[in-house]
């Protein structure tokens, strides 16, 4: 029996209009009534998830959320952090310098300043819009080396970002967890952080075995949790590399793919 379901948001739980379908809401509610833990595991900050947690009535202290690609694992109501693996200002400086060398834009999430970027751009504005955040323009050189940084992102047009990815020095992959969450977003996390380790830590906290976990996603930042789960699910709209590692492929985010997995594997319809 499955006891924990971890859901990516963009491209998975949310349809192309950024909404949770009524069928998906109902399936999640019924799973929770059966005692199944359902958590959102997203690259977004908590601020960008609050609206959806409220829609799903998942905003008590018995509910958990994985934000910044599980760099933080928190109780929803109190925001108590039960796992934190983040970066520092020195990392943001290094990655900003590298992004400049590679000719792409960069932004980051600072505990103190929020969403920060040396130069405002359309992709930072997109990040701010979907998460309800304000942007602070800040030269990363001014950051204290010990500043708490949740994650750093290289952001640019997909072709330009792909060219930059091809030129990333090998040591970067040793220093950081590097995941691509969208064609225009490349994310750099603490090397101990990814959705797989985050879901695994939460499962251990709840006394749940990996075999009792379902994880669903569509993009590169979902890879680790799909590999970890007893049932790793890729959406029909997922990238090919994610489909290749999944145990099961469901319908797309526009065709109630999340609901269908819950109905089939938990509600036994």
KAZIMO-V564558 format. One record per residue. N is the residue number from 1. RES is the residue in one small letter. SS is DSSP state (2 for helix, 1 for strand, 0 for the rest). Layout:
n res ss
N RES SS
N RES SS
This chain:
n res ss
1 x 0
2 x 0
3 x 0
4 x 1
5 x 1
6 x 1
7 x 1
8 x 0
9 x 0
10 x 1
11 x 0
12 x 0
13 x 0
14 x 1
15 x 0
16 x 0
17 x 0
18 x 0
19 x 0
20 x 0
21 x 0
22 x 2
23 x 2
24 x 2
25 x 2
26 x 2
27 x 2
28 x 2
29 x 2
30 x 2
31 x 2
32 x 2
33 x 2
34 x 0
35 x 0
36 x 0
37 x 1
38 x 1
39 x 1
40 x 1
41 x 1
42 x 0
43 x 0
44 x 0
45 x 0
46 x 2
47 x 2
48 x 2
49 x 0
50 x 2
51 x 2
52 x 2
53 x 2
54 x 2
55 x 2
56 x 0
57 x 0
58 x 0
59 x 0
60 x 0
61 x 0
62 x 0
63 x 0
64 x 1
65 x 1
66 x 1
67 x 1
68 x 0
69 x 0
70 x 0
71 x 0
72 x 1
73 x 1
74 x 1
75 x 1
76 x 0
77 x 0
78 x 0
79 x 0
80 x 0
81 x 1
82 x 1
83 x 1
84 x 1
85 x 0
86 x 0
87 x 1
88 x 1
89 x 2
90 x 2
91 x 2
92 x 2
93 x 2
94 x 2
95 x 2
96 x 2
97 x 2
98 x 2
99 x 2
100 x 2
101 x 2
102 x 2
103 x 0
104 x 0
105 x 1
106 x 1
107 x 1
108 x 1
109 x 1
110 x 1
111 x 0
112 x 0
113 x 0
114 x 1
115 x 1
116 x 1
117 x 1
118 x 0
119 x 0
120 x 0
121 x 0
122 x 2
123 x 2
124 x 2
125 x 2
126 x 2
127 x 2
128 x 2
129 x 2
130 x 2
131 x 2
132 x 0
133 x 0
134 x 0
135 x 1
136 x 1
137 x 1
138 x 0
139 x 0
140 x 2
141 x 2
142 x 2
143 x 0
144 x 0
145 x 0
146 x 0
147 x 0
148 x 1
149 x 1
150 x 1
151 x 1
152 x 1
153 x 1
154 x 1
155 x 1
156 x 0
157 x 0
158 x 2
159 x 2
160 x 2
161 x 2
162 x 2
163 x 2
164 x 2
165 x 2
166 x 2
167 x 0
168 x 0
169 x 0
170 x 2
171 x 2
172 x 2
173 x 2
174 x 2
175 x 2
176 x 1
177 x 1
178 x 1
179 x 1
180 x 1
181 x 1
182 x 1
183 x 0
184 x 0
185 x 1
186 x 1
187 x 1
188 x 1
189 x 1
190 x 1
191 x 0
192 x 0
193 x 0
194 x 0
195 x 2
196 x 2
197 x 2
198 x 2
199 x 2
200 x 2
201 x 2
202 x 2
203 x 2
204 x 2
205 x 2
206 x 2
207 x 0
208 x 0
209 x 0
210 x 2
211 x 2
212 x 2
213 x 1
214 x 1
215 x 1
216 x 1
217 x 1
218 x 0
219 x 0
220 x 2
221 x 2
222 x 2
223 x 2
224 x 2
225 x 2
226 x 2
227 x 2
228 x 2
229 x 0
230 x 0
231 x 1
232 x 1
233 x 1
234 x 1
235 x 0
236 x 0
237 x 0
238 x 0
239 x 0
240 x 2
241 x 2
242 x 2
243 x 2
244 x 2
245 x 2
246 x 0
247 x 0
248 x 1
249 x 1
250 x 0
251 x 0
252 x 0
253 x 0
254 x 0
255 x 0
256 x 0
257 x 2
258 x 2
259 x 2
260 x 2
261 x 2
262 x 2
263 x 2
264 x 2
265 x 2
266 x 0
267 x 0
268 x 0
269 x 0
